[in-house]
Amino acid sequence: MQTNISGHHLALTPALRAYVNKITNRLDASFSGITNTQVTLTKENIQYIAELMLHMRGVDIKATSMNKDMYAAIDRLHEKVIKQILKFKGKKRKSRHKSVNDGLNQELDEENDLD
């Protein structure tokens, strides 16, 4: 997985880079299929904004989090991304099972009609 980290109106310290890398590595270990992540950290007035764009097979996920503390914004961003990935995987799993079940139900209905 490729991770790009950029900062706007703030200096990216090695500690901040390491923290973001730790979060993205956790995502990569938990969910297969992640190909690229783009993390943008911004400071606007007294708020810190963390944005993440994640590319997976079949979907692009974007999440944004704001907080007065940068590390808290990154943590909240991590939670939001996990929720979105689980939601996507749930929809993918449901649609796969639904199509299989619909096909079986149609075959059973056709067999019952013949009797």
N, C-alpha and C positions, 0 to 999 in steps of 0.2 A: 504494500500500500504506500502510495506517495502522499506526503503531507506537506502542504505549503502554509506557512504562517506569515502573516503580514500585520503591520501595525500602522495606525494612522493617528497622528498627534500624540504619540507616546513612544518611548524607547522600549524595545523588546529586550529585556534582560535575559541572561542565560537561565535564570531560575524560572522565568515566565515561559520561555521556550520549552524547558524540561517538563514543566507542569502540563502544558498543552500536548506535548508528545506523549506523556504518560496517559492522558485521557484518550487520545486517538489510538494509542496502542491497545488500550483496554477495549475500545470499540472493535478494533480489528480482531482481537482474540475472541471476542464474544460472538461476532456475526461474520459469517463468511460472505465473500462476494464484494467487499468494499474495495474499490479500485483507487479512489482518489479523495482526499479531503482538503478543503481550503478553509483555513481559519483566519478571520480578520478581527483584530482587537483595536478598538477605537476609544478615544476619550473625548467626550463632549461635555463641556462645562464641568459639573461635578459627577456626572454619570460615566460609567464604563460600559461599553457595549461589546459583546462577544457574538460574532456571527460564524456559523459553520455551514459550509456547503459540502455535502457528502454524495459521492457518486457510487451507486451500487448497480449490480446487474438488474435492469428493469426499472429503476427509479432513481431520481435525484431528490435528496432530502435537504431542506434548508431550515435552519432554526436560528433564532435571535434571542439574546438575553441581555437585560440591562440591570445594573446594580451599582451601588456606590463603592463596592469592593470588586476589583478585577477577578480575584480568585473565586469569589462567590458567584459572579456572573458566569465564569467558565463552568463551575459545578452545576449551576442551573441549566446551562446550555447542554451539558452532558445528559442530564435527566430528560430534557425535552427531546433530544435526538434518540435516546433509547426508546421513549414512548412512541415516536414516529416510526422507528424501525419495527418495533413489535406490532404496531397497527398495520403496517404494510405487509409484514410476514403473515399476520392473521388473515388479512384479506386474500392474500395469495393462496394460503392453505385452504380457506373456505371455498374459493372459486374452483380450485383443483378437485376437491372432494365433491362439490356440488355437481360438476360436470360428469363425474363418474357415477354418482348416484342418480342423476337424471337419466343417463343412458341405461342403467339397470332397470329403473322404473319404467322406461318406455318399452324395454324388452319384455318385462313382466306383463305390462298392460296389453301388448300385442299377443302374447301367449294366452292370456285370459280371454281376449276377444275371439281367438280361434276356437276355444272350447265351447 
